Amino acid sequence: MWCSDKWQDYELLDASDGERLERWGKYILVRPDPQIIWKGAARHHAWKQADGVYRRSSSGGGGWVKHKMPETWDISYGDLKFRLKPMGFKHTGLFPEQATNWDWFSSLIRNANRPIKVLNLFAYTGGATVAAAKAGAAVVHVDASKGMVAMAKENAALSGLETAPIRYIVDDCKKFIEREIRRGNKYDGIIMDPPSYGRGPNGEVWKLEDNIDELIGLASQVLSREPLFFLINSYTTGLSPLTMSYILDLKVRSVYGGKVESGEIGLRVSQTGSVLPCGASTRWTSAK
């Protein structure tokens, strides 16, 4: 497991009865998490002091009970800065467990000793985009949501990257890759954070189990002659990270060599010291 344990502005305080107790900067939030199946284990005093609580509705969906929580506020991870905005479906605009991956590929970019171009697919609010650009890469940021791309631009500006070589694209990721293949554009690093299920801007249906093999195959065609890394994240329950590892073995390692690693990513719970699983990542790198 890869654990994101270098945060100062984020802390997973406690976990019990299907909910996380989290500190985001100076604000305390309570959010549902389907991985937390244990009950009666809440111990932290801040459960009763939450500034915002996400409550599910019996009719589906849910919403925030805001208490003292503002509409937006900013937090930092090292020299990276992000604007939080609690949204529907319990999201805050940032996945803190991804920090372990930011550290991993940022080190590869800094140590490459050559210009690195990165393609970030399903790029959301740009956590990985900001990290890669801060490490010195030129980044192409692709997401189907215009609103999420706007938030990514805000995060880049907060991190002092207004003039960094970041290109923002609102598009269906598969269609964008297909055009990049025709144009002959190449990338040294690819980051892919696909949803389990989703729709593109023109109603395109995405289902990870049905589409991920084809998408990785297409993405492998825009890798440069000397690619540096390929990262895939998955939040699909029941899908082993070894599945993604097998696909990367077939599509990337068999062509470029290097190595593939896969595992869960997680956050340590301050109250207990145990690690909460938060999805899975598969990493290919050219280094042996």
KAGIFEN-V206642 format. One record per helix or strand of 2 or more residues. SS is the DSSP state (helix for helix, strand for strand). FROM is the first residue (numbers start at 0). TO is the last residue. If there is no record, write none. Layout:
SS;FROM;TO, SS;FROM;TO
//
This chain:
strand;1;2, strand;9;15, strand;18;23, strand;26;31, helix;44;48, strand;51;55, strand;61;64, strand;72;76, strand;79;83, helix;95;109, strand;116;120, helix;126;133, strand;137;142, helix;145;157, strand;165;169, helix;172;182, strand;188;191, strand;196;198, strand;204;206, helix;207;219, strand;228;233, helix;240;255, strand;258;268, strand;274;284
//
